[in-house]
Amino acid sequence: MAKLLFRLNGVTDEEADYVRQGLDDAGVHYYETSQGRWGISLAAIWLRDESDYPEAREVLDRIQAQWSELMKDQPVPTMVQRIRERPASVLMALIAIAGILGLTLLPFIGVFR
């Protein structure tokens, strides 16, 4: 039976590629599921055989420790830098938040007059 090894939701493409390469180099047999069309499914790396989990977990722990060492010297982008990278996404999120707040508070606007 399959066993979940590593969740890919929220993981950068670079880290996911690093994990895949490390698992391939170690000879771990796995398969991958995607988020799906709407991005709500579980994107993950799964083991085909549950009995391989202890060894695969050790390999994954080593891979993640190596990744942490590599990323330790990398600068973390600030919120302003992230907004500059994706201004359209930020604007759409703010519009959505304003719309939801407006629809939520609309029934209460005339109540307190």
N, C-alpha and C positions, 0 to 999 in steps of 0.2 A: 504494500500500500504506500502511496505517496506521502511525503512528510515535508512540511514547510521549512525551508532553510533560511531564506533571506527575503524580506519585504522590499520591493523596489519603489513603492509609493513615496514620493518626497525625496528620492535619492537622485543626485545629479547623474547625467549620462556618463561623465568621466568616471565617477565612482562605480557605477554599475558595470562599465566596461572593464575596469580594474578587477572587480570581483569575478566577472566571467572569465577573464584571462587567467586569474589565479586558480580558479576551480578547474579550468581546462588543463593548466600546467600540472596540477596535482592528480589529474585523471579521475575527477569526481564526475559521475554520471548524473546529470540533472536535466530538467526542462524548465521552461519559463512560461509564465502567463502574463498577459498584458492588462492594462487598465480597461480596455474595451473602447468602444466608440464614444461613450459618454464620460469616460474617465472615472467611473464609480466602482469598477471591479477591482479585485486584488491583483496588482502587479507584483509578481514574486518569482523567486527561484525555488523550485521544488526538487527534492530527491526522488528518484524513481523507486528506490528500495529503502524502506524505513530502517533496516539494519545497518545501513551505511551512515546513519546520522552522527554517531559519536566521532568518527574519523572526519567526516565532512565539517562538523562543527569546529573541531580543532583547526582544520585548514582555514575555515572562514575567520576564526579568531585571529590567526596569524596574518591573514590578508588585511583584516580591518586594522590591526596594530600597525602594519606597514603603511597603510593608507593614512592613518592618523599622523605618523611621522612625516610622511610626504607633505601633508596639508598644514602641518604645524607652522611652517614658515610662510604660508600663503596669506595675503591680507584678506580680511573679511570685508565684503562690501557693506557700506553704510546704507541706511534707508534712502538717503538722497540719491546715491549712486544707483540703487535698484529702481527708483522712480524714473531716473533719467534713462535707464535701459529700456523700460517698458511703460512709457507714458500713457499709451492708449489703454492698456490693461488697468492701470491705476484709475484713470478717468472713468472707465466703464464701471469699475467697482464702486467708486464714489457715487456715480449716478444711481446704481442699483441700491446702495445703502440709503440714499436720499429718498428714492421711490418707496422702499419698504417702510421707512420711518413715516413718510407722508401718508401712506395707506393705513398704517397702524394708528396714527394719531388723528386722522381725519374725523372719525366718529366722535371724538372728544372735544373738538374745537368749539362747537356751539353749545356744549353742555354747561359751561361755567359762565355764561353771560347773564 
